[in-house]
Amino acid sequence: MVALSSVPSRPSSGSRPSRLLPPITQALLGLNIIGFALQEMFGPWVMAYFALWPPFSSAGPGDAVPFELWQLVTYAFLHGSLTHLLFNMLGLWMLGRQVESTFGSKRYLQYYFLCVVTAALAQIAVIGLTDQEPFPTVGASGGVFGLLLAFGVLFPRQRVVLLFPPIPMQARTFVTIYGIVELVLGVTGTQSGVAHFAHLGGLVGGFFLLQYWRGRWPFRR
């Protein structure tokens, strides 16, 4: 995920996000750090049973490891490298604190894990449809992309500044551009090894849950 920093502005919802890190965001940061530490200690075993593997895949030479339901969640607490972890945790810290402060912890938790699951389902579907070699998927990016969408919806006019490169823009513009870029990269197969459709799955899952909560298309009340 491209790192970004937010420029303070008056929140459009009329509420002021707390300066303290909310409890669920704290817990998610801690669990991701613990997950990475377990990978460092028990790497192959953790990846084999807790990364996201497509159905009927093999986790290692001669070791048939079936798809398990818990992998739809546990993969989001594992990461491919320290850099991967740091960028995702930066996004979770920056976006999660404002989204949780606005949603409240209960809805925030529901929202985050729905995005994680829809990201996993999107990744499984793409691997199955494209007949790719089975490989494990890890990372909190699906949930973070869902938070990015929520941030753009809740604070559409708030300015964000990319760190690489340092370009300021409104949150809603950034979300739109980033979504299009991810779609293009996914369709063209650019950046091999990056789960672009999982990122989009997190965005789409977050979009439909927000629409449901707001009573808008396709959930008109």
N, C-alpha and C positions, 0 to 999 in steps of 0.2 A: 504494500500500500504506500502511496506517496504521502510523505509526512506533511502536515499542515499545522498552522497555528491560527487561532481565532483572534480577531480584533474586537475588543469589547464594544458592545453596543447595547441599546435598550432592548431586552427580549420582547419579541412580538406577542408572547402569550400574557404579558403583564406580570409575570412572576420573575423573581431574581434568583438565579441558581446559587446555591450555597458555595462558599469558598472551600468548605470541607469536602473531602472525597466521600460520596455516599456509600452505604454499607455493601450493596450488591456489587458495585464497581470495585470496591476494595477486595471483596471476596473473589471476584473473577480474576483480578490481577494476581492475587495470591495463589489461586488454583493453577493458573497458567505457569507461574514460576515453579510450583511444586511439580507439575507435569513435566516440565523441561528437565528438572533435576532428576526425576525418575528415569527419563530417557537416557540421561548421561550415565546413570548407574546400571540400568538394566535394558539398554537400548534395543536389541533385537527382540526380546520378549515383549516389551511394552509396545513396540511397533506392530508386532505380529497380532496382538490381541486387542489393542485399543486404538490403533489407527483405523481409518475408514477403508475397508477393502470391499471391492465389488463382489457380489455373490459369485460363488464357484471360482474364486481366485485362490492363488497359492501364496502364502506369506514368505516362503523360503524354499530352498531345495529339498524336495521330498516331504515338506510339511504342509499338508492341506489344511488351511484355516478357513472355516466357513464364515460367511457374513453373520454378524450378530447385531441385534437391535441396539445394544448399548453403544456401538461404534458410531451411530448417528449423532451422538453427543460427545463421547470421549475424544474423538479425533480433534475437536476444537480446543483441547487443552494440551496438545502436543505440537511441536514445531520442528521444522527441518534444520534450523540453525539458530545460533544466538541472534544474528541479525534479523532473521524472520520473526523471532520472538519480540525483539526490541521494537520493531516497527509496528507490529500489531498491538503491543502494549501501549505504545505512544498514542495510537489511534483510540484504543479503549479508554485510556485515561482522559484524553482531551474531549472526546465526544460523549463518553459514558456519563461523566459527572453532570453535564448539562441535561442530557436526556433523562437520566434517572431523577434528577431534581424536579423535572417537569412532569414526568409520568407518575412518579411515586415508585417505590421499590417493587411492589407486587406486579404492576403492569410492566415495568422495565424488565423484570426477570422473565415474564411470559414472552415479551417481545424478543428479547435477546435469544432465548432458546428456540423460539419458532424460526428465527432467521438462521440459526445454526443448523437446524434439521432440514429446512428447505434448501439450504446450500448443499448439504450432504446428498439429498435426493436428486438435485440437479446434476451433481457430479456423477452419481451412479448412472443416471439416465444417459448422460453424454457418453460415458465410457461404453455403455451397452450399445447405444445407437451407432457409434463410430467404430466399433470393433477394435478399440485400442487394447494394447497389452495391459493387463491388470497391474495397477500400482497403488500403493497406499496414499491416501490424502490426509494431510494434517494441517492444522493452523486455525486460528480464531478469525480469519479474514471474513468468513461468511457472516458471523455475528457483527463484526466491525463494519462491514459494508451496510448491514441493516441499520446500524446506529448512524452511519453517514446519511442514509436516506431520512431517518427520523429527524436528525439535526437540520437537514435542509427543509423539511416540512415545518418544523417547530420554529426555526429561526431563519426564514428564507432570505431576509435582507442583511443578516449579519455577515460581515466581511471576514473571509478567511484568507490567509496568505500561505501559499505553497512554500515549502522550504527548499525544494529542488524542482524547478527554479522558483525564486521568490516573486510570484505573481499574485497580487491581491484580486479577489473577485467575491461576489455575493455567494452565499452558501448554496442557494438553489441552482445557480449557474454551474458551480463546481460539481454538484451531484449529477446534473444532466450531462456535462461533458465527460465526467469520469465513467458514467454508465455507458455512454456511446463508445468510448475508448475500449472498455472491457469487452463489449460486444464485438467490436472489430478485431481485437486481438484474439478473442476466442474463435471466431469464424475463420480467420486466416491462419490460425495455428501459430501465431507469433509468441515468443517467449515460452518455448517448450518447457514443461515442468511446472508451470503456473496454472492453477485451477481457475481460469477466468470464468467459466460457467458456474462454478460454485460461488464466486463473488456475486454474479448476477442472480443466482438462486437466493442469496441472502437479501439482495435488494428487492426482488419480486415478493418474497415471503413477507418482508417488512411492509411493503406497499399494500398488500391485500389485508394484512392485519390492521393497519392504520385505517384503511377504507372501511373495514368492518366496524371498528370502534367509532368511526365518525358517521356511520350510517349512509355511506355514499356508494356509488357504483362499484361492484355489482351487488351490494348489500343494502339497497334502498329500503328504508323502513317506512 
